[in-house]
Amino acid sequence: MAGELLNAFRRNSLGGFVAMAILGIASVAAASEGVAQSAASRPDGFVYWPAPPVAPVLPQTEEQKEAARTHGRELPTAELLQPTLDPGLPSYQPGSERRISGTFTGGASDVLVALVNRWFKRFGELHSDVQMQLTPPPYAGSLGTKELIRQSVDFVFVSRELKPEDNEEFKQRFGYLPTSIPVAGGSYRHFGFLDAMGFFVHPDNPLSQLDFTQIDAMFSSTRHRGAPAIRSWGQLGLKGEWADKPIRMYAIQPWNGFEEFIRQRVLSPGNSRGEWRADLLYDKLVFPLAARVANDRYGIGYSGLAYIDSPVKMLPLAVAPGAAAVAPTYENVARATYPLSRLIYFNVNKAPGESVPLALDAFLRFVLSREGQQIVLDHAVFLPLRAGQAAQATALLDQ
């Protein structure tokens, strides 16, 4: 029976598997007879099971882009799995502030229009004297950031980190950087909706995990994490036929929101900005990366999880050498323990030591509360923040 299921699975998985290496789930082996191998039978101590690649996705057409700019991006089908709300999130108490009022206008990325309007609607029911709205289209985070610099909007919701040139332009104008406050998690693997990211290798590759220092040593020219350059699989501990084989690294050509996220999260520790190696095998867009590695036995690449449409082996990742590696499963992304989970940001012009207007302060505390994150959960596209993330975000209001 298990063999029949496995054969059927193979027939329906685009000719291969996305191999997910997960720490500490030995029960999976028992539950998946003939599919998973027990940790005891593997030298790396992991449990493996197959998962089919996602259906291939294509770039938006010009018509789709225009519709998204005008009305916001069409929402995807929700994940079957949905997280539970973190019980440690604080409850919002609307009576704790003095009466607040004001009219505020903001910008937003096209994927955030529906969620932001849900926040506005509920907050307006709690504070009827506060009016909040998004500017008329186009909806685009980059355009909204430009308007924040021009001071034609009060804030902008952006579904990624701000571009370096936007930060620099803002700093030249005001003498400090914009305040970027996380207000929700990204999605797990929704195409176009800030999916988590991952590194992957060919299914034959015996590598079991990576840490950020190793990635920096492979992909960057600056190597700010301090390790010497890594060029062969043997330098990552692989033996036998793999030891002297060169690593072929596939990447996304700058500038792109995906590569900027990896650059900031992995290549740029502290205040140092990392730079990519010039000889990486670049693609202009993220779409081909999984197929490139699936067809290159000695390749490694990265992309959003929504784009894993070819049989590759996803790698658990550790932030530092010796730290526990965490696999890119739905549960780990939803719990925010996976280190390449992503965030949605509220960006505002807040000078150091000063406060945002009282109504905006109240709105942000609402968004970061249990009630505000319940709206994220009900929206069923993005992932709500965990209590620790919300606490760190709230602390930015008090700086």
PyMOL commands that set and color helices and strands:
alter all, ss='L'
color gray80, all
select helices_A, chain A and resi 2-11+27-31+39-41+62-71+94-96+113-126+141-150+164-174+212-219+233-236+240-242+257-267+289-294+305-307+330-334+358-367+370-379+387-397
alter helices_A, ss='H'
color red, helices_A
select strands_A, chain A and resi 18-22+47-51+102-108+130-134+155-158+179-185+197-201+210-211+248-252+281-283+299-304+313-314+317-318+343-348
alter strands_A, ss='S'
color yellow, strands_A
deselect
rebuild
show_as cartoon
